[in-house]
Amino acid sequence: MNALFLTASLLAVDPSVADIRDRIRTWRGANEAAIVRELAELTAIPNVATDTPNIRKNAEHLQRMLEKRGFKPKLLESPGSPPAVFAEKRFPGATKTLGLYAHYDGQPVVLADWKTDPWKPTLRTGKLDAGAKDVPIPERGPIDPNWRLYARSASDDKAPIVTLLAALDALAANQRTPVVNLVLFLDGEEEVGSPHMRDIFEKNRDILRADLWLVLDGPDHASGRKQVAFGARGMTGAELTIYGPSRALHSGHYGNWAPNPGMRMASLLASMRDDDGRILIDGFSKSVRPLTKSERAAIADVPNLDDELRKELSLGSTEAGNAKLIERIHLPALNIRGISSGPSSNAANAIVTQAWASLDFRLVPNQTPDEVHRLVEKHLEKRGYFIVRGVPDAATLLAHPKVIRVAWIQEGYPSQRTSLDAPSSKAIIAVVRAASDAPIVVIPTQGGSLPAHLFPEVLKTDVISVPTVNYDNSQHAANENVRIGHLWDAIEIFGVMLVGLRTDW
């Protein structure tokens, strides 16, 4: 850890933090089964964002959980949105307000890919690929920290909600009062891009006012160390369709004469990105904000696990001459997430009628989706394509040598990054370090995307991510899980934060 963060850690922690951490640990040891059962009850409610009735059941269940802790929650909605759960609690003597964001919706599931029903939470003795066995959730007593609870959203993002509330229970049991007031915002549509979040924020600025917001989403570093992230990539996405003949043609009779849309798509995509991931679109990286000295120092301190990851993922090489992963996620990226031209099986010797590709772009400060849309479309036009928004008719296809349909299926949002040098940033680093058994990892930007830009844009407040779940949690995939020991660590981190955070910033 570099000197900046070490100094901040040594100077900014209340001497009583070690004592309260021990008290939280003792309380947790007596309540482990109840904590896991509460998480199991929450994850038993299906939570795909488009499942309106069950999303509302989740929100109502969360309201009851919050009321149990003395909050007065209410649902915030925008036309067509699922409910966001808002709650606040004030504490005597607190002069600062800490906002806490998490989401309660989850990704869709393919039931056939799960070992057991994703909404029937299952406790297992470890990882499935290590032969873990199913065990009942005990009524009382300790639970092995290496066991795991399997369910959709067990880690992403219901575990942080449950552990935060457990931390408040632990503090109350020990007659310790948080040094900050709390405002909670539990999002019900994060997994579909939080399209109503801006409107909800704008309509509720007054009650969402806080001095700092924390995002409780995301996993620990792959090293197992706790981490604090100061930014998130932005994103936008597009579907491209290139058109060929109006009917499929014999590739022998018409090959080398009728344009092949599959070959055109391959050539177009190759013109947008090279083999090392560098985006070749003119001006694409012009607005990228250079890293600061503190950000470069933090990146240099991140443990390098790339060799282990390459082995785990069976990668003979990675892009850019095996450049570090942590360096690469601080650059813009173009991913081809889907591509097709003709059938994937029983392909015929034919020139097909069209080719399709789906792309996602990950953005870094100061790029914006609007800028990316403009630059991408300018690139397509330079390559000779006439852009349409709907399915073109025969007249359009005859009038232009090359026609491409562009559908920006995700309008997206920009990246966000909070300064590591801000006093509040140093205070968060210090208190998380105080609550952790090992040195922590500080990263300027995490690889994933979320609409974190709305906190500074609408609420005029900095935002920092404090992730707590295990990195190998299979979030967004089948057999999502949370390691029990990570629940225990999260309770300590949140508890120590609420009583040990310095507020002179």
Summary of the structure (lengths in Angstrom):
residues: 505
radius of gyration: 24.8
end to end distance: 22.4
largest distance: 84.2
contacts: 1688
relative contact order: 0.20
helix: 35%
strand: 22%
